[in-house]
Amino acid sequence: MGVVRSYGDRRALDGFTVSIPAGSVFGLLGPNGSGKTTFVSLLAAMEAPEEGTLRVFGEPPAPRLRARMGTVFQENAQDPLLSAEEYLTLAGRVFGVPGSILKARIPSLLSSFGLGDRRGDAIASLSGGMRRRLDVARALLHGPDLLILDEPTTGVDPEERRALWDRLLGSERGRRTIMLATNDLAEADSVCDQVAFLRAGQVVATGTPAELKRGLRKEAVRVTLNGPVDERIERIRSWPGVGAVTLDGTELHVTVDDAATFVPRLFEHAPGAVRAIAIQAATLEDAYFQHIGSRTARTEVAV
Amino acid sequence: MSALSATVALFQRDIKAVIRSRSQLYSSMFTPLLLLVLLGTGVSEGLDPAKLPGNGNFTAYLVAGSVVMTAVFSSTFSSASYYRDRDSGILRMLLSAPHDPHWILLGKSLAGVAIGAAQALIVLAVAAPFVDFEWQYGIPLGIAVCLAVVLLLNLFLGGVAQAFASRIQTMQGFHLVMNLALFPLLFFSGAFFPVDNLPMWLEILARINPLSYAVDALELATYADSSAAFFGLAIDFVVLGGLAVGVYTLGVARAPKLTFSGK
């Protein structure tokens, strides 16, 4: 039976079922409000499920098991008045890391995350990217077996993002389980061993990124339309070889078996409707939108 | 014109925000009115130097009240740090530690008690050389009594503040409700005038006021030359001790319920 957790009338998790292999990087992907943070709260025994069973390290969630977890929250979890070093010292003490170990580990972690020369600076003076890196360093401080990352690279520039993942995955891949809750599908595609798509508190698909992409049409065609969708465009969903069709404003996104066949037919079928076209191999993003529904909450072409 | 429109929009938004914040709306008007009625009556009826117990030195008499007032302010500000920690996010990190959240919040709360007690004792220490205290139990025992009273008082106030913080979502609302709850108690605790010369209804209020027993014990230890016209140390410690343990335990048990989502 899946896990159920409600807040009033709203079911944040509604029959949620997932299995995260030890040592893997597992991506939990879903739109805002799909239940990712609720799942994190249940994992950490901050809340209890109303129905269903949850196991962490083979046991029901309990506060003591948090000693084996490190969590990077969606928003920074810092006191801006503390220095980076003071913050890590506080976190280490709260998580029961002996002082002698902290003395060695804090400079090493700060240096490893590019914060060595800012160790004495107030957190308030650090950039957004630095604060995110500091939070990741804090989550690793007590050597957790499970690292929970809730949108860890929000506000981090691409170069820092790469460096952060290199640090997390470089020498330690397989040593600890990483659960990544994110909306960044490209990031999940590049770092996750397995992913689950979450919608309205339920897992709607799970597997490796390759497995999820395998179920898709081979290519994705992005079409910029000259105007609103009309009947001619709506009809393309019934064409053979066409998969998911989603719309964001005047941007049409279609997964197809063969773009070389689809594109000429589109121009022939709807002359003057198309302003631009881009063709690419199907990505995890395509798989995500196929399962989750639409690219935005605005419009989806009716079948 | 668009600037004026923006001004009007913000004006309307802030008016709506105040109207929707019932605690702010009511308590900001109710507190001054309450003080007008209660303090006005208290001062006119009770503040007669000739009726002061002991040596009649009003400055010396006020010291105990000032100490209690310091504890009231300090406990309010210390407990407001819950909101700062929640908003900065550090509470989230603390609650992810492998302990029952009550232990984490107990540490925060005890820090508030310690700060409140230290500030109150500093006020006493600064005032003592300049006023005419009797120290009827001797200075060492008097100081010990003050220390115990200040600790118990801060435990009680910390519990009250924590219980309110567990229910009130915003820091502004918390400050207003604390002011509304504690300031009338402060004025009718004997902090500014003796409570035994008041009209009966106010005297009854003073006798069921927990702060009265802290003021009473501090007056007995420092200002008074006898126990006449006071409740007595035994009663003070029974009431204060019971309230401190009971309310603080309740406050810690009802510690703000927060999850990782901050709700």
Contacts between the chains, C-beta under 8 A, distances in Angstrom:
chain1	res1	chain2	res2	distance
A	37	B	260	6.3
A	37	B	261	5.0
A	38	B	261	7.5
A	40	B	260	5.7
A	41	B	259	4.9
A	41	B	260	4.8
A	41	B	261	6.7
A	44	B	96	6.0
A	44	B	260	6.8
A	46	B	95	6.7
A	46	B	96	8.0
A	46	B	259	4.9
A	46	B	260	5.7
A	47	B	259	5.8
A	63	B	98	5.7
A	63	B	99	6.1
A	63	B	100	5.8
A	64	B	98	5.1
A	65	B	98	7.1
A	66	B	96	5.9
A	66	B	97	6.3
A	66	B	98	4.0
A	67	B	98	3.8
A	69	B	96	7.5
A	71	B	96	4.8
A	71	B	260	7.3
A	73	B	89	7.0
A	73	B	92	5.3
A	73	B	93	7.6
A	73	B	96	7.9
A	73	B	260	6.2
A	75	B	89	5.4
A	75	B	92	7.7
A	75	B	262	7.9
A	76	B	89	5.1
A	77	B	89	4.3
A	77	B	90	5.9
A	77	B	91	7.9
A	77	B	92	4.2
A	77	B	93	3.7
A	77	B	96	7.7
A	78	B	88	6.6
A	78	B	89	6.0
A	78	B	90	5.7
A	78	B	93	7.2
A	79	B	85	7.1
A	79	B	88	5.5
A	79	B	90	4.3
A	80	B	88	5.8
A	91	B	93	6.2
A	94	B	93	7.8
A	94	B	94	6.1
A	94	B	97	4.4
A	94	B	99	7.7
A	94	B	104	7.3
A	95	B	97	5.6
A	95	B	98	6.8
A	96	B	98	7.1
A	138	B	93	6.9
